Amino acid sequence: MTSKAESPSPSPLYKVRNSKIHGNGVFAARKIPEGTCIIEYGGKRISWKEAVRRENLKAPDDFHTFFFSLDNGKIIDGGDEGNDARWINHSCEPNCEAREEDGKVFIYALRDIRRGEELYYDYGLIMEERYTPALKKAYRCLCGTPGCRQTLLAPKRKKRAA
């Protein structure tokens, strides 16, 4: 496995530019080998309560978020003091994954990524409420992959029969 993103490299691993999927995207500036740590997801650490407060300040039809939940209950708000990682788009068939390590989130390559290829990870958004057609539409996926589940929401786990 390649070392963390802060190790010196001959040229930048990625660049941000317009994406055909959604808004900005992050693209490989050179070949990125499988297992490479590409970038840390940056942003201000906030409480869940503060995340809810910030979410409630947005327009009711604004479902765009830069929040990343941590195991300790804190949230990274990539929209506040964030970095280029916030522009990595979702895909149901990702080439990257997010890993939490010591209270930080790093984006790793799941496979070799070609120069010019857009970087994606599966957002797997978790909502407590029922996944209604309206909620799924609000978090509609635009990845267009063969296995697309049509939503950024993580699949609900089926309840076991008692």
ZAMARGU-4260 file (C-alpha; in steps of 0.2 Angstrom, whole numbers, plus 5000, padded with zeros to 4 digits):
<rodrens>
0) 5000/5000/5000 | 5006/5017/4996 | 5009/5030/5010 | 4998/5044/5015 | 4994/5058/5003
5) 5007/5070/5011 | 5022/5060/5005 | 5031/5069/4991 | 5026/5064/4973 | 5033/5069/4956
10) 5017/5078/4951 | 5000/5081/4958 | 4989/5066/4959 | 4973/5075/4955 | 4965/5091/4948
15) 4948/5099/4950 | 4938/5103/4935 | 4920/5103/4928 | 4912/5085/4929 | 4899/5078/4917
20) 4891/5069/4932 | 4888/5085/4943 | 4896/5102/4946 | 4915/5101/4950 | 4924/5084/4950
25) 4941/5077/4954 | 4951/5069/4941 | 4967/5059/4941 | 4981/5070/4935 | 4992/5055/4932
30) 4990/5036/4934 | 4985/5032/4952 | 4990/5015/4958 | 4978/5004/4968 | 4979/5007/4987
35) 4986/5025/4985 | 4980/5037/4998 | 4975/5052/4987 | 4969/5065/4999 | 4962/5068/5016
40) 4944/5074/5017 | 4946/5092/5025 | 4934/5103/5034 | 4929/5110/5051 | 4924/5097/5064
45) 4907/5101/5071 | 4895/5092/5082 | 4879/5083/5076 | 4869/5097/5084 | 4878/5110/5074
50) 4877/5100/5058 | 4858/5099/5060 | 4857/5118/5063 | 4867/5121/5048 | 4857/5110/5037
55) 4841/5119/5043 | 4848/5135/5037 | 4848/5129/5019 | 4833/5130/5007 | 4821/5116/5009
60) 4825/5110/4991 | 4844/5111/4994 | 4850/5093/4996 | 4868/5096/4993 | 4880/5092/5007
65) 4898/5092/5012 | 4895/5083/5028 | 4906/5067/5033 | 4901/5058/5048 | 4915/5051/5060
70) 4914/5036/5071 | 4916/5047/5087 | 4899/5056/5082 | 4908/5072/5075 | 4905/5078/5058
75) 4917/5085/5045 | 4910/5100/5036 | 4919/5100/5020 | 4910/5116/5015 | 4918/5125/5030
80) 4937/5125/5029 | 4936/5111/5017 | 4948/5106/5003 | 4947/5098/4985 | 4941/5081/4992
85) 4924/5089/4994 | 4922/5089/4975 | 4924/5070/4973 | 4907/5064/4966 | 4897/5049/4970
90) 4896/5033/4960 | 4887/5017/4963 | 4903/5008/4956 | 4917/5018/4963 | 4935/5018/4960
95) 4939/5025/4977 | 4934/5023/4995 | 4934/5033/5010 | 4942/5026/5026 | 4942/5034/5043
100) 4959/5033/5052 | 4962/5041/5069 | 4947/5053/5067 | 4952/5058/5050 | 4945/5053/5033
105) 4956/5048/5018 | 4951/5044/5001 | 4960/5028/4994 | 4961/5021/4976 | 4951/5004/4975
110) 4960/5000/4959 | 4972/5007/4947 | 4965/5024/4940 | 4969/5030/4923 | 4976/5048/4920
115) 4960/5059/4916 | 4948/5047/4925 | 4936/5055/4937 | 4938/5050/4955 | 4922/5043/4964
120) 4917/5035/4980 | 4900/5028/4986 | 4893/5042/4997 | 4881/5029/5005 | 4871/5042/5014
125) 4861/5036/5029 | 4844/5043/5033 | 4834/5038/5048 | 4817/5041/5039 | 4808/5030/5027
130) 4815/5030/5009 | 4801/5038/5000 | 4801/5041/4981 | 4802/5059/4985 | 4818/5057/4996
135) 4826/5045/4983 | 4823/5058/4970 | 4830/5072/4981 | 4846/5062/4982 | 4846/5055/4965
140) 4861/5047/4958 | 4868/5053/4941 | 4883/5041/4939 | 4875/5031/4925 | 4884/5015/4929
145) 4876/4998/4925 | 4874/4994/4943 | 4867/5012/4948 | 4854/5011/4962 | 4847/5028/4957
150) 4851/5036/4973 | 4865/5042/4984 | 4857/5034/4999 | 4864/5018/5006 | 4853/5003/5005
155) 4842/5000/5020 | 4846/4985/5030 | 4831/4972/5030 | 4824/4969/5047 | 4826/4951/5052
160) 4810/4941/5056 | 4809/4937/5075
</rodrens>
